[in-house]
């Protein structure tokens, strides 16, 4: 038995692991921030995103399962009724740009160090988080009627995320 941390056994440094573990929740926040909403809608988006993160603990990918377990340990387990704090960036545009840059960095890191199946599962998971968040609450309309399910800026973020991960 070794005393090496899990991330080292998976072939990552502490900084690389921090990037991979931090990115799913950052994607959740950026997807939510792509279109400003009410506090209630932002909470709904956050809860939906955290559910996708939490569900990944059962992933067939050892990398994704380990990352999801660590995130849920840090921010709270929705299965236990725990709620993660809702993060609302002061400058949403800069935040989205930062997340897209980190996504590209993570994509390159995974291409270099991860098993191809783990890399693809992780990237697909991030896009699934974004898809779930942007579809969790409609924007506009009156009393929830007539609003857009996914706005153009939300769609752009999701597409830009997928592109950043693919490059």
N, C-alpha and C positions, 0 to 999 in steps of 0.2 A: 504494500500500500504506500502511496506517495502523499506528501503533504502539499503538492502543487494544487493551486486553485483550479477550478473547473475550466476557466477560460484558458489557462496555460495548457491543460491537457487537450483542449480543442485546438491548440496552436496559435492562440492570440496573446498579445501583450495586454497589460492592464488598460492602457489608453485605447487600444483597438476594441477591447471588450466594452469599454465605456461608450464608445461610439455606437456599437451595435445594440447595446442595451438602452441607450438614451433615445435612439432614433424612432422606435415605434410610438412612444408617447409624444415625441416632437411632431411626428406626422399627424397624429390625432389633433394636436393643438393647431398646427398649420392648416389642416383641412377645415377645422372649425373657424379659424380666423380668416379664411379666404373670403367669406362674406359675413359682415357683422350681423349679429342676431341679438334677440333679447336674451336676458339671463336664463330664462326657462329653456329656450331653444339651444343655447350653448351648453347647458347642463345635459339636455337630452343627447346632444351630439357626443359629449364627453362620456356619458354612460354607455352609449352604443359602441364607441371606440374601445373603451376599457373591456367591454364584453368580448370583443374580437381578440384583444390581447390576452385576456384570461383564458379563452377557449383554446388558444394555441399551446397551452401547457400540455395538451393531449396530442400535439403534433407528432407525426411519424419522424420528423426531422429532429435529431438530438440537439442540434444547434438552436432551432426555433423554440423547442420545448424548454431548454435551459434558459434562454433569454426571457421567455414569457414568465417562467417561474420566478426569476429574479425581479422582473418588473412588478408582478403582483405582490411579491414580498415587500417591495419598497413602497408601492402606492396604495395598496389595499385590494382585497379580494371581493369582487362584486357578488360572488356566490355566498359570501358571508354577510352581505349587506353593507360592506365597507365602500366608501366613496372616495375616489381620488380627488385632490383639489382641482378645480377648474382653473386653468392658466389662460389668461387673456393678455397677449403681448401688447406692449405699448405702441409698437410700430409693426403692425401685421405684415406689411409688404416686406420689410427687412427681415422679419422672422421667417416668412415663407421662403425668401431667397436663401437664407442661412440653412434652412432644412433641406432645400434642394441641393445645395452644395455639399452638405453632409451625406445626403443620399448618394450622390455621385461618388464621394469618397468611400462610402460603405460598399458600393457596387464594385469598385476597383479592389478593395480589400478582400472581399469575398471571392472575386475571380482569382486572386493570387493565393489565398490561403484556405478556402473552404472546399469541401467536397461539392461538386457541381449540383447535386440534388439539394444539398443544404442551402447553397447560394440561391438557387431558383425558388425554393420554398420561402426563404426569408424575404426575397424581393416581392414575390407574389403576396405574401402576408402584409407587407407595408402598403401595397396598393389596395388590398382588401380592407385594411383599416381606413384608408382614405375614402374608399367607396362607401363604406358603412357610415362614416361620419357625415359625409356630404349628403347622404340620403336620409339621415335620421330626422331631420326637421325641415319643413318647407319654409321658404322665405317669402315675405310679402303677403298679399292677400289680407282678408279680414276674418278674424276668428278662425284662422286655419283653413279658410276656403279661398281658392283661387291663387294661391302662391305657387312659386316655382319649387319643385322638389330639389332639383340641382341647378344652381345658378351657373352662369357662364364662367365666373371667376373660380368657382369650385371645380367645374369641369376642367378648366385650364390647369389648376393645381394638380389634380389627379393625373392628367395627361403629362404634365411636366415632370411629375414624380416618376411615372413609369419610364419616361425618356431618360431621366437622370440615372435611374437604376440600370437601364439597358446599355448606356454608353460605356 
